[in-house]
């Protein structure tokens, strides 16, 4: 199933109400303040200089000198990567974000989901989400570099890695066969901007650029992304806030009788007596969460974005 969080329209249609808190996506609810935009951001085609300015800032933010392509969210790269090499056998370390396997299957790959890191070796293409969504598993950069030499191509999805820069293999993305995905919208809380990056060997980036076309990212996204990625003070303050709030969410879950499965700074996944019942209880109080087709106990929550939202969540979880 290509199920996703963020399906707030369905929640509203089912439960009614208008004052919803969407915690189903793992998107930072305290977004980066959008900088002033210029008329040409909307009226002109994106320029090469604006595109290069964003890539230069992103290279510093991700500590890499490898070739990089800006795309309309990491999702765009997920859909393009299966097209740049002959179809073969792919292995995805799961359970994880379902679009990786779905996009590979749609492109004609034979896809196997494996549960152990060591089972990825030998695949024509392997996918690791690091840290993993939804259980927060993570893998050391050295282990991922070693794995890259044991597969045809290794895709490391770092969509939730902004708050854990030490996990990133982006500094090593120039090595053969290693592609790294980065999401902008999650950590910066601006998912609607639709911006992400793929980093890797020059030939792979050139192939992806050919598929993506001349203007894969709009002018406003180029300006917003460049400003946000350059703002290291905002990023550091946000990491510290999110880490404190992780503990706050875990304390609420413990009081509700839920056990921590895992997570990262942008989401927490809990083991509940019955995930659908827990989701419905929260939804009746207009808080939307995420449950999964492969587990009847796991429920994932993003972190609230204000004192009012935290108070509503606390009240809903103990009711």
SULCOR-V651993 format. One line per field, one symbol per residue. psi: psi as a letter, one per 40 degrees, with the letter a starting at -180 (. if undefined). Layout:
psi=???
This chain:
psi=hgiiaefdddddddeaidgihhfeefhhegihhhihiideddeiihiddddddddddddddefieiiihhigiddddddddeeeiiiahihhhaiaheddddddddeeihhhhiehdeedheidhihhhhiiheeeiiiiddddddddeeidhhhhhfdfedegdeehedeeeeihehhhhhhddcdeffdedghaihhaidddddddddddidgehidddddddddddegddddddddddddddddddddddddeeiihdaaaeeihhihidhdddddddddeffhhahiieehedhhhhihieiddddddddddde.
